[in-house]
Structure formats: C-alpha cells, structure tokens
Amino acid sequence: MERDSQLKLYGQVADQLKEAHAKVRALQVPESVRMALSRKLLVVTAAAKHDLPDAARRLDRLMKDLDEGRFPEGD
C-alpha cells in the first residue's frame, strides 16, 4: 500500500514539475531571474530522488511563489 501512495506522489510531483517548468519558460522576467528559478527546479528534482515528500513541499512553495509573483533576485 505504501508503494502505491509513493508512486502516486511521484506522479503528482512529476506533473507539477512539468507545469512549473512551463510557467518559468513563459515568464517575462530577466534571464538572471529565469536562471535562478531553473536552479530551484533542479534542486527540487534532485530532492525528489532522495526525499519525495520534502521535494513535494518545496515544489508547492515554489509554485505558490510563482502564482503570487514572488521571484528570486537575479545574480
């Protein structure tokens, strides 16, 4: 049973990552901000390999920030 819930969460994270990547690509922001967001997405992707629930929480926060127009500072 736990494996089924893990697979379901993995599918949800994968779908949400696809959506997040599409949102980042569509943003009209400076390239440095886009790169910072891309790095955050890479961190979430890497975290998903080791701690899926933590990656899901990080991705939820990132999506909320994107939806509310809160972007990281560019380098």
Residue, then its C-alpha position, 0 to 999 in steps of 0.5 A: m500500500e505504501r508503494d502505491s501512495q509513493l508512486k502516486l506522489y511521484g506522479q503528482v510531483a512529476d506533473q507539477l514539475k512539468e507545469a512549473h517548468a512551463k510557467v518559468r519558460a513563459l515568464q517575462v522576467p530577466e534571464s538572471v531571474r529565469m536562471a535562478l528559478s531553473r536552479k530551484l527546479l533542479v534542486v527540487t528534482a534532485a530532492a525528489k530522488h532522495d526525499l519525495p515528500d520534502a521535494a513535494r513541499r518545496l515544489d508547492r512553495l515554489m509554485k505558490d511563489l510563482d502564482e503570487g509573483r514572488f521571484p528570486e533576485g537575479d545574480 
